[in-house]
Amino acid sequence: MTATARTSTRRDPGALRAIAASGARELGPDAAADDVVAWAVEAFGEGLAVASSMQDAVLPHLVSQHLPGVDVLFGDTGYHFAETYDTRDRVAAELDVTVVDVRPRLSVTQQDIRVGPRLFERDPAECCRLRKVEPLRAALADYECWATGVRRADGPTRATTPVVTFDETFGLVKVNPLATWSGDDVTTYAFEHGVPVNLLLADGYPSIGCAPCTQRVEAGADERSGRWVGFGKTECGLHPA
């Protein structure tokens, strides 16, 4: 489904900032994933959304155990691997969640006409802004809190990821329930609960983004080293370092 407006009224940034600070104190820096999700559901209810790149469905599944039918926001950039779209379809069919496709204002063809083709090769930061950051900003305006799968083990830029914070970029609370998890923790959870996993993970892609900007990596290398190869870029802008 495509993103639709919600009817709830979001509390002002000052109130949300205070809730985030209180939650961070209550939970502590290394809180268990279930505890973080339970806190977020109690604090925000249906004002909580999950963001998923469809690398795996671990976080959507975890949150759905506390909030059945939770909205799962999928940034449909128009550049994803076929395996990623297949994972999205499985998540929508197999989990008790509502997958919401968050799309840019312009299609890939319209963007090519407006700014020239293959923007991802010329200015990947601008391409990410147009196709990821701004669409998600608009979608998140309907929520008070978003949950992401960012983990400290992802790489140096994410090593200090908090479990609860106020997201200054988007103006709402952000929770990272899996912040303390290792890659093995994610794999174990996915296996034990039978949740959908992107097939590319078993094909040398430990971090999966848009197809033109994602490459395989050598075993043991930084998981995100296959993203934006050749550019001094490690993040798309959704999770500023």
C-alpha positions as CSV (number, residue, x, y, z in Angstrom):
1,M,0.0,0.0,0.0
2,T,1.1,3.6,-0.4
3,A,1.5,6.0,2.5
4,T,-1.7,7.6,3.7
5,A,-2.3,10.3,6.3
6,R,-3.2,9.4,9.9
7,T,-5.8,11.2,11.9
8,S,-3.9,11.4,15.2
9,T,-2.3,14.6,16.3
10,R,1.4,14.5,17.0
11,R,2.7,16.1,20.3
12,D,5.0,19.0,19.9
13,P,8.8,18.4,19.7
14,G,9.4,19.6,23.2
15,A,7.1,17.0,24.7
16,L,8.5,14.3,22.5
17,R,12.1,15.3,23.4
18,A,11.2,15.0,27.1
19,I,9.6,11.6,26.6
20,A,12.7,10.4,24.7
21,A,15.0,11.6,27.6
22,S,12.8,9.9,30.2
23,G,12.8,6.6,28.2
24,A,16.6,6.7,27.8
25,R,17.0,7.1,31.5
26,E,14.4,4.4,32.4
27,L,15.8,1.8,29.9
28,G,19.5,2.5,30.2
29,P,22.0,2.3,27.3
30,D,22.0,-1.4,26.8
31,A,18.3,-2.3,27.2
32,A,17.0,-5.6,25.8
33,A,15.2,-5.3,22.5
34,D,11.9,-6.5,23.9
35,D,12.0,-3.9,26.7
36,V,12.7,-1.1,24.2
37,V,9.8,-2.1,22.0
38,A,7.4,-2.6,25.0
39,W,8.3,0.9,26.2
40,A,7.8,2.5,22.8
41,V,4.4,0.7,22.4
42,E,3.2,1.9,25.8
43,A,4.4,5.4,25.2
44,F,3.1,5.9,21.6
45,G,0.7,3.1,20.6
46,E,-0.2,3.4,17.0
47,G,1.9,6.5,16.8
48,L,4.8,4.1,16.4
49,A,6.0,3.0,13.0
50,V,8.8,0.6,12.0
51,A,11.2,1.5,9.1
52,S,12.5,-1.5,7.2
53,S,14.8,-1.7,4.2
54,M,13.6,-5.3,3.8
55,Q,17.0,-6.7,4.5
56,D,15.2,-9.0,6.9
57,A,12.0,-8.9,8.9
58,V,13.4,-9.3,12.3
59,L,12.4,-5.9,13.6
60,P,8.9,-5.9,12.1
61,H,8.3,-9.3,13.6
62,L,9.6,-8.2,17.0
63,V,7.5,-5.1,17.1
64,S,4.4,-6.9,15.8
65,Q,4.5,-9.2,18.9
66,H,3.8,-6.1,21.0
67,L,1.7,-4.1,18.4
68,P,-0.1,-6.3,15.9
69,G,-0.7,-4.6,12.6
70,V,2.1,-2.1,13.2
71,D,2.8,0.1,10.2
72,V,6.1,-0.9,8.5
73,L,7.5,1.9,6.3
74,F,9.4,0.6,3.2
75,G,11.3,3.3,1.3
76,D,10.5,2.2,-2.3
77,T,13.2,4.2,-4.1
78,G,12.5,2.5,-7.5
79,Y,16.1,1.2,-7.5
80,H,15.8,-1.9,-5.3
81,F,16.9,-5.4,-6.1
82,A,14.2,-7.9,-7.1
83,E,15.0,-9.9,-4.0
84,T,14.2,-6.8,-1.9
85,Y,10.8,-6.4,-3.4
86,D,10.2,-10.2,-2.9
87,T,11.1,-9.8,0.8
88,R,8.7,-6.9,1.1
89,D,5.9,-9.0,-0.4
90,R,6.6,-11.9,2.0
91,V,6.6,-9.6,5.0
92,A,3.2,-8.2,3.9
93,A,1.8,-11.7,3.4
94,E,3.3,-13.6,6.4
95,L,3.6,-11.1,9.3
96,D,0.9,-9.3,11.3
97,V,2.0,-5.9,10.0
98,T,0.8,-3.3,7.6
99,V,3.5,-2.6,4.9
100,V,3.4,1.0,3.7
101,D,5.3,1.8,0.5
102,V,6.9,5.2,0.9
103,R,7.7,6.6,-2.5
104,P,9.4,9.7,-3.8
105,R,7.4,12.5,-5.4
106,L,9.1,11.8,-8.7
107,S,9.4,8.5,-10.5
108,V,12.9,7.4,-11.7
109,T,11.9,8.5,-15.2
110,Q,10.6,11.9,-14.0
111,Q,13.7,12.5,-11.9
112,D,15.9,11.6,-14.9
113,I,14.1,14.2,-17.0
114,R,14.3,16.8,-14.2
115,V,18.0,16.4,-13.1
116,G,19.5,14.1,-15.6
117,P,19.9,10.3,-15.7
118,R,21.9,8.2,-13.2
119,L,22.0,10.8,-10.5
120,F,23.3,8.1,-8.1
121,E,26.6,8.1,-10.1
122,R,27.0,11.9,-10.1
123,D,25.7,12.9,-6.7
124,P,24.6,9.9,-4.6
125,A,23.9,12.2,-1.6
126,E,21.4,14.2,-3.6
127,C,19.8,11.0,-5.0
128,C,19.4,9.6,-1.4
129,R,17.9,12.9,-0.3
130,L,15.3,12.9,-3.1
131,R,14.5,9.2,-3.0
132,K,14.9,8.3,0.6
133,V,15.2,11.1,3.1
134,E,12.5,13.5,1.9
135,P,9.9,10.8,1.3
136,L,10.4,9.4,4.7
137,R,10.3,12.8,6.3
138,A,6.9,13.3,4.8
139,A,5.7,9.8,5.9
140,L,7.0,10.2,9.5
141,A,5.0,13.4,10.0
142,D,2.1,11.1,10.8
143,Y,3.9,9.4,13.7
144,E,5.5,10.3,17.1
145,C,8.1,7.6,17.1
146,W,9.9,5.4,14.6
147,A,11.8,2.1,15.2
148,T,14.8,1.2,13.1
149,G,17.1,-1.8,12.9
150,V,20.3,0.2,13.3
151,R,22.9,-1.8,15.3
152,R,26.2,-0.7,16.8
153,A,27.9,-3.6,15.1
154,D,27.0,-2.2,11.7
155,G,30.2,-0.2,11.5
156,P,32.2,2.7,13.1
157,T,29.6,5.4,12.2
158,R,27.0,3.5,14.3
159,A,29.1,2.4,17.2
160,T,27.4,4.7,19.7
161,T,23.8,4.2,18.6
162,P,21.4,4.8,21.5
163,V,18.4,2.6,22.2
164,V,16.2,5.7,22.6
165,T,16.8,9.3,21.4
166,F,15.1,12.3,20.0
167,D,15.6,12.4,16.2
168,E,16.5,16.0,15.4
169,T,16.4,15.3,11.7
170,F,12.8,14.2,11.6
171,G,11.5,15.8,14.8
172,L,10.2,12.7,16.6
173,V,11.4,10.0,19.0
174,K,13.6,7.3,17.5
175,V,14.1,3.8,19.0
176,N,16.8,1.3,18.0
177,P,15.8,-1.9,19.7
178,L,18.5,-4.0,18.1
179,A,21.3,-1.5,18.9
180,T,23.2,-4.0,21.0
181,W,22.7,-7.0,18.8
182,S,25.4,-8.8,16.7
183,G,24.9,-10.1,13.3
184,D,24.6,-13.6,14.8
185,D,21.8,-12.4,17.1
186,V,19.8,-11.2,14.1
187,T,20.4,-14.5,12.2
188,T,19.4,-16.6,15.2
189,Y,16.2,-14.6,15.8
190,A,15.3,-14.9,12.1
191,F,15.9,-18.7,12.1
192,E,14.1,-19.3,15.4
193,H,11.0,-17.3,14.4
194,G,11.0,-18.2,10.7
195,V,10.8,-14.6,9.5
196,P,11.5,-13.6,5.9
197,V,15.2,-12.8,5.1
198,N,16.4,-11.2,1.9
199,L,18.1,-13.9,-0.2
200,L,21.0,-11.5,-1.0
201,L,22.3,-11.8,2.5
202,A,23.5,-15.3,1.6
203,D,25.0,-14.0,-1.6
204,G,27.7,-11.7,-0.3
205,Y,25.6,-8.7,0.5
206,P,25.6,-8.1,4.3
207,S,24.2,-4.6,3.9
208,I,21.5,-4.1,1.2
209,G,20.5,-0.8,-0.3
210,C,19.6,0.3,-3.8
211,A,20.9,-2.0,-6.5
212,P,23.1,0.6,-8.4
213,C,24.9,1.6,-5.1
214,T,25.3,-1.8,-3.4
215,Q,28.1,-4.3,-4.1
216,R,29.2,-7.6,-2.6
217,V,31.8,-7.5,0.1
218,E,34.7,-9.8,1.0
219,A,34.1,-12.1,4.0
220,G,35.1,-10.4,7.2
221,A,35.0,-6.9,5.7
222,D,33.0,-4.0,7.2
223,E,29.4,-4.9,6.5
224,R,28.7,-1.5,4.9
225,S,31.8,-1.4,2.8
226,G,29.8,-2.5,-0.3
227,R,27.7,0.7,-0.1
228,W,28.5,3.7,-2.4
229,V,31.9,2.2,-3.3
230,G,34.2,5.0,-4.6
231,F,32.5,7.8,-2.7
232,G,33.3,9.2,0.7
233,K,29.8,8.2,1.8
234,T,28.7,5.7,4.4
235,E,25.1,6.7,5.2
236,C,22.1,7.6,3.1
237,G,21.0,10.4,5.4
238,L,18.3,8.6,7.4
239,H,20.7,7.9,10.2
240,P,23.2,10.8,10.5
241,A,26.5,9.8,12.2
